[in-house]
Amino acid sequence: MTTRVLAAGDHFVQNRLLVDALRREVPGAVETSELTLPWPMVPFGPVGEVDEASDVEDELIEALRGVEVCVTQMAPLTSRVLKASPDLRLFCVSRGGPVNANLAAATEAGVAVTFAPGRNAVATAEHTLAMLLAATRRIPQTHADLAGGVWRGDYYSYDNVGPELEGSTVGLVGYGAIGRRVARMLAGFGAEVLVHDPYVDVDVPGRVELDELLRRSRFVSLHARATPETTGMIGAAQIAAMPAGSVLVNCARGALLDYDALCDALDSGHLFGAAMDVFPEEPIPAKSRLLAVPNLVMTPHLAGASKETAAKAATIVAADVARYVRREPLLHCANPEVSLSARRPSGRA
């Protein structure tokens, strides 16, 4: 008996990675078909009632005919898709969270939804350190000047040079898989690390309240999840509480930060620099203040982008497909109230 699986990959988590992972994890037990989504060449956005998805409802509905399992990164699991896909029983999202899936509708339809936590933890932690150093050492600005034929000696003046990580205090807002890795890397630089994360139960060295972290830290890096409680948690008052000449990094979620307050602090010189990989609106609008403020390093939401991230993502979702085929509990299920016992007889003989 085989289980029909749709690999709805894109140009990052490619179909070849998903299919290879399925063959390793479920050898001989699945029959695969493929649909290639346009991300990242075409930006994701809201689709129906879900966020951050590729706008391919019609193509997905057609590809899901007779399919029991879908493995994807950006396909939209909307109410419309669910109603049109009665054979679907498992939807595996190869991301840190299933933001492109309507969990309530999936649960009502008896479709289990899984995700891939930690897939990009290493890549994002490494990118965070790169952004922190780039902002502190003015690497993008000095490169641009040199590439334009300008040698600026004033970068060496005392007021224009940044601090060293060794001996400095770095505050991490969020201490999940990424924050913990960043802390270990910073320890290798000889930095003192402070941590604020009310959701972590274990005893964490350097754990403090947010106001103390901001007051003491010369560098602050955001690693919290975007929730109703954390949205806008770093605003004008919090940035003002940071020491003059500090550096702020956000490789987590744009919703955590008030970007107008960030621009104000960069314009005034209160912040020595900042580095952002995420933004309140993506792509950044042409008239955004972010494109004109000084001492800001930006990358286009690619902190988690590495070949290893794509491969890990494919392996994590394929492993849950294997559990599903073996009728074992799913490891990363976002709606565990959907019972595998409700699964239909799998596939075709």
N, C-alpha and C positions, 0 to 999 in steps of 0.2 A: 504494500500500500504506500502510495506517495502523497505528499502534501503539496498543493499548488501554492507557490510563493511568488509574489511580485517584488522584484528589486526595482524600486523607484529612486535610483541614485541621481547624482548631479555631477558637476564638474569638480567637486572636492571629494566627497565620499562617493567614489565612482561605482558604477554597477559591477565592474570587474572585481573590485575589492569586496563588495557585498556577496557576489556569487562565489568567489573563492572562499570566503569565510564560511558560507553556508555549506560548501562541499567539504570543508575541513570538519565542521562541527556536526553536520548531519549527513554523512556520506550515504548516497543512494536513497535517501528518504524524502527528498524534495524534488519537485519539478519546477524550474524557475522560468519566469518570463521577465522582460525588462521594459522600463520606461525611463527615459533620461529627462530630467528636469533642467531648466535653464539657469538655475542659480550656480555661481555668483555673477555670471555675465548679465543676468537680469535680476535686479535687487528683489529680495523678499518684501512682503508687506502683509497687511490684513487681507484675508480671504474669507468671505462669509463672516462667521462669528469667531474665527481664530486669528491669531497674530503670527507674524514672521513665517509666512509660508509662500511657496510658489503658487502663482495663480493658474492652476492647471486642473481645476475641478472636472471639466468635461473629459480631458484626456485620462485622468485618474479613474473616473467612473467606467470608462470603456475598458481600461486595462485591468480593472478589478473584477470583471465578469468571470464568475466561477472560481475566483481566487480566495483562499482561506487565510493567508498570511501576507502582510505587506511589510517590507523593511525599507526604510526611507530616512532621509534627513529633513526634507522640506515639503513633502507632500501634505496637502491640507486634509485633515480628517474632520470634515464639517458634517452638519446634520444632513445636508443634501447628499454628500458622498455616502454616508451610512445608510440612508434610505434606499439608495440605488445599488447597494452592495450586500445583499442578504447572506452571501456565503462567507463574508469576512468574519473572522473570529479573533485575529491577533494583529495588532498594528504596532510595529517596533520603530521607535524614533531614535535615530543614532545621534542624539544631542543630550546635553546635560539636563534638559527638562523638556517635556512634551508640549511646548507652547503652541505647536501647530495642530494640536488635537483637542477637540471638544470632548473633554472627559465625561461630562454629565451625559451627553448624548451617546457616547460610546458605551458607557456603563448601562444605560437603559437598553441599548441594542445588544448587550451581551458580548461586546468586543473588548478584550483586554488590551491595554496600552502600556508598553514598556518604553524605557529610555536608557541612556548610556551615561550615568554619572561618572565624573572623573576622567572622561575621555581626553580632555584637553588640559588637564591640570598642569602637566609638565610644560607644555608649550606656553601656556598663559603665564606661568611663573617665570619662565625664562624671558618672555617678552616684557614682563613687568620690570625686571631688573634692567633690561636693555633701555626701556623708556626712562626709567629713573636716572640712569647714567647719561643718556642722551640729553635730557633736560638740564642736568646739573653741569655737564661739561660743554654745553652749547654745541653739540656735534652737528646737528642739521644746519644751524645758522652759519657756523664757520665753514662747513663744506660748501654751502651755497655761495658764500663770498668768494672762496677760492675758485670754485667752478666758474664764477663770473669774472675772474681775473683780478679780484680785490684781496690784498693782504692787509688785514686790520690789526695793527699792533695794540690797539686799545682793548682788545679782548684780554690782554694780559694785565690790565690795570686791576687794582685790588677790588674795586667795586663791581667789576665785571666777572670775576672768577667765582666759582661756586665752592661749596664745602666738600670735604671728603666723607665717604661713608664710614671709614674707620673712625671709631670714637663718637660717631653721631648717633642720635636716637631716632629710630624709625618706627612710626606707628602704623599698625596694620588693622584696618577696620574690616573685620571678617576673618575667621580662622578655620575655614573649611579645607578641602583638599588643596586648593591653590594657595591660600594664605599660609598653610603649614610649610609648603615647599619654599615659598618666598622667605619665610623666617629662617629656614635652614641655610638658604643661600646667603642671606644677610649676615648670619653668624660667621660665615667664612670670610666676610669682608671686615669683621671686627666691629660690627655695629651693635648697639643696644636695641633690642626689639621690645616694643610694647604692643599689647593686643587688646582689642575690644571686640567681644562677640558674646552677647547675652544668650545665644542659643547653644553654646558649647558647654557641656556638662563637666568635662574633665578639668582637672586643675592645670592651668596653663601658666607657665612662668611669664611674668611681665604683664599679667592681665590687669587692666585698669578700666575705670569708667571713661566714657568718650571725652568728657571735658578735660580730664587729666591727660589723656593721650594727645589731644590737640595742643594743649598748653606746653607739653614737654617735647614734642616731636619736631625735628627739623625737616623730616621727610614724612609724608603721610600717603599711604597707598590703600585704595579701596578694593575690598574683596567680598563684600556682602552680596547676598541675593536681593533682588528687587522685590519687595513685599509692600503691603500697605504701611507697615511700620517703618520700613527703611526708605521709602520714597521721599526724596528731598531732605535726607538726614544731614547732608552737608550743604549749608546755606551761608549767607553772608555772616551771620554771627559766629558760625563754626570756623570759617576761614579767617575771620578777624582774630579769633582766639589763638591761631597758630602763630609762632614766632615770626617776626619780620624776616624776610629772606628765605622762607621755607619753600619746599617743593611739594606739589600735590600731583598724584598719579591716579588715574582711573582706567583700569583694564577690566572692569566688572560690568556695570550696567549704567547707562546714561541717567536713568531715573533716580539714582542715588544723590545726584549733585545738581545744585542750582548753577547753571552755566552762565547766567548773567552776573551772578556774584563772583564767579571765577574770573570772568572778563574784567570786572571792576578791579579785582585784586591784582591782576596782571597789569592793567593800565596804570594803576597807582604805584606799582612797584612793591606792594606789600608781599607778594609772592615773587621769589627769585625766578621761578619757572614752574611749568606744569606740563604734563604729558597725558594725552587722552587717546584712548583707542575706541571709546564708545561715546555716543552723542544723543541729545534729546530727540533729534530727527536725523534719520539716515536714509539717503545721502544728506550731507550738510547743505542747507539752502545757500544759494549763491550770495545772498545778502547777509549771511550770518556774521555776527561780531567775531566769532571764532576765527574767521579767515583774516582778520586784521589786527588782532591783539598781539603784543610782543611776547617773546619768550615762551611760546606754546609749541610743543611738539605733538604732531597728530599722525595717527595711522588709521586706516579705514576698517576698523572692527575686525582685525585679523590676528589678535593676540593668540588665539587658539589654533592658528593655522600652521600645521606641520604635517609632513607625510605620516608620522607616527600617530598623530591624532586621527587622521582618516582611517588608518588601519585598525587602531584600537576601537573606534566607533563601530566599524563593520564587525569586528570580532565579538564585541559585547552584545550587539543585537542578535547575531547569529547564534550565540550561546543560549539566549533565551528562546529562540526558535527551536533549538535542540531540546530544551527542557519541555517546551510545549508538545513537541512530537512524542517525547517519552512520557507525557502526562505527569511531569514533575512540577512542583511549584515554581513560578517565575521569579527570578532573582530581583529584577528591577521593575516591578509592576506599579504603575501609578494609580490603578484602580483595582486593588486586590479583592474587592468585593465581587468582581466577576470571577466566577468559579470555572476552573478547567473542566469540571464535571459536566458543565453545560455544553462542552465542545461537541460539534457534530462528528460523525464518523469521518475520518480524514481522507481527503483526496479520492483518487481513483485506483482501482486495482491494477 
